[in-house]
Amino acid sequence: MDYDSVADELYALRPEEFTAARASAVASARTAGDRELAERIRTLRKPSLAAWVSNLLVRSSPGEVAPLLRLGEGLRQAHQDLDGTQLRELSRRQHALIRALSLQARQLAKEAGHPIGESVQREVENTLHAVLADPEAARVWAGGRLAKPLSAAVGFPAAEGARAQRPAPAPAPSRPGKKPSGQQKRRLAQARKDAEAAERELRKLQDEAAAAGQEAAEAKQQVDGLQRRVEELTGELESARNEHQQARFAERTARERARTADRRVREAGRKAATAAAQLERLASPDV
């Protein structure tokens, strides 16, 4: 047992399972004689619903982590180096990416049995804004162990809860008539490349999510139909059981009547034989 493996296991659980599993892990560490590990595990905080959804996105879609982190690096660099027009283009892509990822996270939460509302989804979006704005927030998010959602103010300040806030780097003022340097062009090209790659991946995932949603809807219709059929068959089975019980009762009654009738026939036979013998004796000339 080690701290990282225990923490990973705990934050992969559903929120309602966290507390009991943490207590069990603390007890196991104490039983093993590792009181320091037990205390570290005890201090792990139960994730809020928004933090759990953010962790779920990291764990369920690991392919999204690296592109998003690269986009954040490109955006932060672009925020320092590029002019307003270029920043607006990347910002538009940033907002589209965050919205798409938050919708994906909402779908994952629903599939995991914890549908979320708009307020929780906004907290997830704020966390993603912080991830793009601050490298330390990105590192914390990528670990998949958030206990509370991250937040970032307007622009690119540091994420609250990840480290102390610091002022966001201001974009370098553009000088009229001055062309971007070769380094700025390369950075812009890389930022655009990362943003386009992230958008392509998102479109692919959105298509897959839409297809999965359609399959889920069709499966639900099939399940609903089968449920109705099960209910019908259950009703028929219950009716058949009742009929079977009634038939068994009728069978037992008939057998009892048959046994009674057979007994009466035997008694009547004996009486008839006795009467015949008596008649024969009376009719005999020797009597």
ABEGO torsion letter per residue (X at the ends): XBAAAAAAAAAABBAAAAAAAAAAAAAAAAAAGBAAAAAAAAABBBBBAAAAAAAAAAAABAAAAAAAAAAAAAAAAAAAABBAAAAAAAAAAAAAAAAAAAAAAAAAAAAAGBBBBAAAAAAAAAAAAAAAABAAAAAAAAAGABABBBBBBBEBBBBBGABBBBBBBBBBBBBBGBBBBAAAAAAAAAAAAAAAAAAAAAAAAAAAAAAAAAAAAAAAAAAAAAAAAAAAAAAAAAAAAAAAAAAAAAAAAAAAAAAAAAAAAAAAAAAAAAAAAAAAAAABAAX
